[in-house]
Amino acid sequence: MRLLASLVALSVLAAAQQPSIREGDVLDRVEAIAGGEPILKSEVDAQLLLLAQQNPTVKPTDPAIRQRVLDALINDRLMYVQAQLDSITVSDEEVNLQLEATIQQLIRQVGSEERLENIYQMPMWKIRRDGREEIRKRLLTERYRMLKLGDVKVTPREVEEFYQLYRDSLPVISKQYELYHIVRYVTPTQDARQAAATRARAIRDSILRGEDFCVVAARTSEDPNTRSSCGDLGMRNCNDFVPEFCSACKKLQNGEISMPIETPFGYHIVQMIERTVDQIHVRHILISIPRQESDQERVRTELENLRARILTGELSFEEAARQYSDEQDTRGFGGALGRLAASTLEPSLAQLLDSLADGQITQPLPYSTNPTKQGFHILWKKRTIPPHKPTLDNDYKELENFAISIKQQQLYERLVATLRRQLHWEILH
């Protein structure tokens, strides 16, 4: 069972009774080849299951729907192959972050690591190992798509023309919330940092005394994706890594062991294997810096106190966001998140916001943009925008996005038509 296929289907499968396997049933097979890459029956089945979960009117047994799903997978696989031909890359750090986010989502869906291992019939280390290449493929496909379609823009005149052409058929804009937030990240204490740095130095000393790097990595590294392979990160562009890591690696000679390097992931002991002008091949041992419950409680308390100051009128929410929020992307805009559709929010958050009156502020809630940035935020529900038909005066941004989507779809159709002419593909059934 493929990791990403499981992710889209697992919420249904985990709750369902496992069907019995009858004699003659096909467990899996290659349904198509695209650019030399196989597309399995299980991938098609998982996508059909997702569609049926999202829209109960969809019949997974409908041959026309199955064909559309298979065509979409062929298009994605062709884009992945072309991305490789165009020398597009993604870093190991990006793959690791996305892999961990996917694993954590799967664990949340099924309830525990043990339950996930039972479903996959394999240990967590093997789930991570098998998922890495799938994640890399998906990220390469998305990067290729973004390079070709991500910079699409429309002029104000195009938006107006789009509105006049489609105004009678435009969908109702569902309920939205205009939201602002203040973010505070949980950072480790100085004592925790010092303890991790001391441990990293001790590990480096043991390697310098002659202990094998691979043995030490397997025993001590907290990078689950590389510790079983000597911590090997492969030959990569240095800039694929976070700046602190790349900068330190540039100073190493072949075979040299670094002093502990601090990055958002923790402390790394790095050995340079080989290098070219632009690329480095290194292996590493990661010692993470733990965040304690007391660190989390400190941040929650900071946000509770800030919320109280806002509610008493000492300062406005936007002023507080500009002064105290840790999120660079929103701080300069007073914490503005924009108008978000209620249907796109996590159900628990949507339910919470629905229970709040306009103008109210939530208590501190967990917030994370990636595994290296765990924190909390408070949300200000400035106002609720009820469902309505879009107009140029009130919904220009939404109309602009609609127009961009139409333009992107047209470009996408031309792009995949070109790829289907240039690259070999075939359906095998």
HELIX and SHEET records of a PDB file:
HELIX    1   1 LEU A    3  LEU A   13  1                                  11    
HELIX    2   2 LYS A   41  GLN A   54  1                                  14    
HELIX    3   3 PRO A   63  LEU A   85  1                                  23    
HELIX    4   4 ASP A   92  VAL A  110  1                                  19    
HELIX    5   5 GLU A  113  TYR A  120  1                                   8    
HELIX    6   6 MET A  124  LEU A  149  1                                  26    
HELIX    7   7 PRO A  156  TYR A  166  1                                  11    
HELIX    8   8 GLN A  190  LEU A  208  1                                  19    
HELIX    9   9 PHE A  213  THR A  220  1                                   8    
HELIX   10  10 ARG A  227  SER A  229  5                                   3    
HELIX   11  11 CYS A  238  ASP A  240  5                                   3    
HELIX   12  12 PRO A  243  CYS A  249  1                                   7    
HELIX   13  13 GLU A  293  LEU A  311  1                                  19    
HELIX   14  14 PHE A  317  TYR A  324  1                                   8    
HELIX   15  15 GLN A  328  ARG A  331  1                                   4    
HELIX   16  16 ALA A  342  THR A  344  5                                   3    
HELIX   17  17 PRO A  347  SER A  355  1                                   9    
HELIX   18  18 TYR A  396  GLN A  422  1                                  27    
SHEET    1   A 3 GLU A  37  LEU A  40  0                                        
SHEET    2   A 3 VAL A  30  ALA A  34 -1                                        
SHEET    3   A 3 TRP A 425  ILE A 427 -1                                        
SHEET    1   B 4 ALA A 336  ALA A 341  0                                        
SHEET    2   B 4 GLN A 176  TYR A 185 -1                                        
SHEET    3   B 4 LYS A 373  ILE A 385 -1                                        
SHEET    4   B 4 LEU A 365  ASN A 370 -1                                        
SHEET    1   C 4 ASP A 232  ASN A 237  0                                        
SHEET    2   C 4 GLN A 279  ILE A 287 -1                                        
SHEET    3   C 4 GLY A 266  ARG A 275 -1                                        
SHEET    4   C 4 ILE A 261  THR A 263 -1                                        
END                                                                             
